[in-house]
Amino acid sequence: AFMQGDGPDPDGASALIAQTVTTIGKPGAGTDEQRWWTAFLNIRRADLLNPANPYTKAEWSKSTGRIAALQALVRADKWDFAGPLDVGAGDWTPVTIP
C-alpha cells in the first residue's frame, strides 16, 4: 500500500489482493500462507512491470528487487521475522539483519 496505494484503481493494494484471492483463494481457506504470499508477490511483481497507469511504469519497474527480497523471506519460512534475516536481491547489497 505504501508504493501502490490503497485506492480503488487497478494498481492499488486492494486490487492486487482481490486478484490474488481470485487466483488462489483466501489464506486459511484451503490455501497455506506460503502459497498465498507467493501468488500475491508474483501478481505484484507483474503489476510493477506493467501497471495499469503507464506513467508509473518507469519508476515502479525499478522496485522488483523488493519483491525478490520478500520472496526469499517467504521461501525461508520467516513468518515471525525472527533473525537472522538474509535480505538482498537485484541491485541491493545483501545484508543480514540480526
Backbone hydrogen bonds, N-H to C=O, Kabsch-Sander energy under -0.5 kcal/mol:
donor,donor_aa,acceptor,acceptor_aa,energy
5,G,1,A,-1.3
12,G,9,D,-1.7
13,A,5,G,-3.4
16,L,12,G,-2.0
17,I,13,A,-2.5
18,A,14,S,-2.5
19,Q,15,A,-2.3
20,T,16,L,-1.9
21,V,17,I,-2.6
22,T,18,A,-2.4
23,T,19,Q,-2.0
24,I,20,T,-3.1
25,G,20,T,-0.7
25,G,21,V,-1.5
28,G,31,T,-2.2
29,A,26,K,-1.8
31,T,26,K,-0.7
36,W,32,D,-2.3
37,W,33,E,-3.1
38,T,34,Q,-2.1
39,A,35,R,-2.2
40,F,36,W,-2.8
41,L,37,W,-2.8
42,N,38,T,-2.0
43,I,39,A,-2.4
44,R,40,F,-2.9
45,R,41,L,-2.5
46,A,42,N,-2.2
47,D,43,I,-2.0
48,L,44,R,-2.5
49,L,45,R,-2.0
50,N,46,A,-1.5
56,T,53,N,-1.8
57,K,54,P,-0.8
60,W,56,T,-3.0
61,S,57,K,-2.4
62,K,59,E,-1.2
63,S,60,W,-2.2
64,T,61,S,-0.9
66,R,63,S,-1.4
67,I,63,S,-0.8
68,A,64,T,-1.9
69,A,65,G,-2.1
70,L,66,R,-2.2
71,Q,67,I,-2.8
72,A,68,A,-1.9
73,L,69,A,-1.5
74,V,70,L,-2.2
75,R,71,Q,-2.7
76,A,72,A,-1.8
77,D,74,V,-1.5
78,K,73,L,-2.1
79,W,77,D,-0.8
81,F,78,K,-0.9
85,L,97,I,-2.5
86,D,84,P,-0.5
87,V,85,L,-0.7
87,V,95,V,-3.2
92,W,89,A,-2.2
95,V,87,V,-3.2
97,I,85,L,-3.1
97,I,95,V,-0.5
